[in-house]
Amino acid sequence: MLRTLVFLFFCSLSSYAQDFSSIGTKVDLYPSFSKVENLANQIDKDFDSDEEKVRATFYWLAKNIRYNLREFYNPKQRSYRFSYSSEAERLQKLQAIKDRLINKAFQTKLGVCEEYAQSFKKVCDLLGVEAHVIKGYVRINTSEIGVIPSSTNHAWNAVKLNGRFVVLDATWAAGYEFQNRWVRDFNPYYYDISNQDIFKTHYPKDRLWILRFGRMAIDEFFNQPIYANSFLKSGAALESPKLGILQSDDDNFIVSIKNLPTTIKVAYAMPGMRYAQRANLTRINGVTSFTIPNPKRQSEVVIYFNQRDALYFRIQ
């Protein structure tokens, strides 16, 4: 699924969580490979450990494949029908379909989440590293809070390194949309997303992956606020409100955040405001609280940390 600047969740420019400088020193010199096998061979030649190879694969895909906005806004139905006489033949034909998607992505340097995820797995397969494509759900705007869709809308990956699964999303690491154009902006946060944070942004369809990451029901995922990068990287924890839908019957509502660094300045905005309003913070026993007055019915409120979007709520 696309990441948009209208929903600013995805546009942090800072580099944190993962340092890719040593990987980038080599991978930035790679040619624009048009075949997945060539990329895998080069990575295998340049890096020794599986972890380095995986990070190099993630980095190259995020830096070289551009999100296909035309496909996102005018999606073509991707359904395939074929006959088979054995499970082995079925898997072989499915892989052939995936390989065609991957080959086209490498040739055109365009793709949506399926191309990113399948390409990552294909390189890992060629390198002999266990990797999986995870289908599931993400949310990119407040209209999706509290609404469970009938089908999945995103794909990402898990790769097994040193006995544990590392969760990553090369699509969201690649950049964002701004004024109907794709902006390349490598975001390392989406490599090795922690179990503590994964359910704030991604929810797998397969129960096996849900259990591997933790415990959360699908309605709980969709009913929570939308968390942006600046919140996730802050180390803070939302105390209240826990639900992403707020009632406008109240004259105001109070937001409480635990372990918010004192270096973070907080502001909020709602539709109709010309500028974001600075929040009046109260800090007691490690919990920072502030009031947002007069929420408007059928609207939204965005909370900012140091001028970066941090939390989104929907107002009923």
Summary of the structure (lengths in Angstrom):
residues: 316
radius of gyration: 20.8
end to end distance: 26.0
largest distance: 67.5
contacts: 948
relative contact order: 0.14
helix: 36%
strand: 26%
